[in-house]
Amino acid sequence: MEMESLKFIGAGIAAFGMLGAALGVGMIFSALMNGIARNPAAEPKMKGLAVMGAVFAELMGILSFVIGIMIIG
């Protein structure tokens, strides 16, 4: 295989990190809705923690995207 095609394969593999980030954010907010349904009084504290968790999950997705772009470029 040529080096150029291996670059694209590596970038595609790095893109799987974005899939993990999307699944992680979905699971975070699913758990948030479940927690709010069980205990509505704790909503403000849970919402802040969920947003922080989503930020870190999205950070991993963005990082994998940047790594994929760096592999191609």
C-alpha positions as a Markdown table, in Angstrom:
| # | Residue | x | y | z |
|---|---|---|---|---|
| 1 | Met | 0.0 | 0.0 | 0.0 |
| 2 | Glu | 1.1 | 3.5 | -0.6 |
| 3 | Met | 1.8 | 5.9 | 2.2 |
| 4 | Glu | -1.0 | 8.2 | 1.1 |
| 5 | Ser | -3.6 | 5.5 | 1.4 |
| 6 | Leu | -2.3 | 4.6 | 4.8 |
| 7 | Lys | -2.8 | 8.2 | 5.9 |
| 8 | Phe | -6.5 | 8.0 | 5.0 |
| 9 | Ile | -6.9 | 4.7 | 6.8 |
| 10 | Gly | -5.3 | 6.2 | 9.9 |
| 11 | Ala | -7.5 | 9.3 | 9.7 |
| 12 | Gly | -10.6 | 7.1 | 9.4 |
| 13 | Ile | -9.5 | 5.1 | 12.5 |
| 14 | Ala | -9.0 | 8.4 | 14.4 |
| 15 | Ala | -12.5 | 9.4 | 13.4 |
| 16 | Phe | -13.9 | 6.6 | 15.6 |
| 17 | Gly | -13.2 | 8.9 | 18.6 |
| 18 | Met | -16.0 | 11.1 | 17.4 |
| 19 | Leu | -18.4 | 8.1 | 17.5 |
| 20 | Gly | -17.3 | 7.5 | 21.1 |
| 21 | Ala | -17.9 | 11.1 | 22.0 |
| 22 | Ala | -21.4 | 11.1 | 20.5 |
| 23 | Leu | -22.3 | 7.9 | 22.4 |
| 24 | Gly | -20.9 | 9.4 | 25.6 |
| 25 | Val | -22.8 | 12.6 | 25.4 |
| 26 | Gly | -26.0 | 10.6 | 24.7 |
| 27 | Met | -25.4 | 8.4 | 27.7 |
| 28 | Ile | -24.7 | 11.4 | 29.9 |
| 29 | Phe | -27.9 | 13.2 | 29.1 |
| 30 | Ser | -29.9 | 10.0 | 29.2 |
| 31 | Ala | -28.7 | 9.5 | 32.8 |
| 32 | Leu | -29.4 | 13.2 | 33.5 |
| 33 | Met | -33.1 | 12.8 | 32.4 |
| 34 | Asn | -33.4 | 9.6 | 34.5 |
| 35 | Gly | -31.9 | 11.4 | 37.6 |
| 36 | Ile | -34.2 | 14.4 | 37.2 |
| 37 | Ala | -37.2 | 12.1 | 36.9 |
| 38 | Arg | -36.2 | 10.3 | 40.1 |
| 39 | Asn | -35.3 | 13.4 | 42.1 |
| 40 | Pro | -36.4 | 16.8 | 40.7 |
| 41 | Ala | -35.0 | 18.7 | 43.7 |
| 42 | Ala | -31.4 | 17.9 | 42.7 |
| 43 | Glu | -31.8 | 19.1 | 39.1 |
| 44 | Pro | -29.5 | 22.2 | 39.4 |
| 45 | Lys | -26.5 | 20.2 | 40.7 |
| 46 | Met | -27.0 | 17.3 | 38.3 |
| 47 | Lys | -27.4 | 19.7 | 35.3 |
| 48 | Gly | -24.0 | 21.3 | 36.1 |
| 49 | Leu | -22.3 | 18.0 | 36.4 |
| 50 | Ala | -23.9 | 16.7 | 33.2 |
| 51 | Val | -22.7 | 19.7 | 31.2 |
| 52 | Met | -19.2 | 19.3 | 32.5 |
| 53 | Gly | -19.2 | 15.7 | 31.5 |
| 54 | Ala | -20.5 | 16.5 | 28.1 |
| 55 | Val | -17.8 | 19.1 | 27.7 |
| 56 | Phe | -15.1 | 16.5 | 28.4 |
| 57 | Ala | -16.7 | 14.0 | 26.1 |
| 58 | Glu | -16.9 | 16.5 | 23.3 |
| 59 | Leu | -13.3 | 17.5 | 23.9 |
| 60 | Met | -12.3 | 14.0 | 23.2 |
| 61 | Gly | -14.3 | 14.0 | 20.0 |
| 62 | Ile | -12.8 | 17.3 | 18.8 |
| 63 | Leu | -9.3 | 16.0 | 19.7 |
| 64 | Ser | -9.8 | 12.9 | 17.6 |
| 65 | Phe | -11.0 | 15.1 | 14.7 |
| 66 | Val | -7.9 | 17.3 | 15.0 |
| 67 | Ile | -5.6 | 14.3 | 15.1 |
| 68 | Gly | -7.4 | 12.9 | 12.0 |
| 69 | Ile | -6.8 | 16.2 | 10.2 |
| 70 | Met | -3.2 | 16.3 | 11.3 |
| 71 | Ile | -2.6 | 12.8 | 9.9 |
| 72 | Ile | -4.0 | 13.7 | 6.5 |
| 73 | Gly | -2.2 | 17.1 | 6.3 |
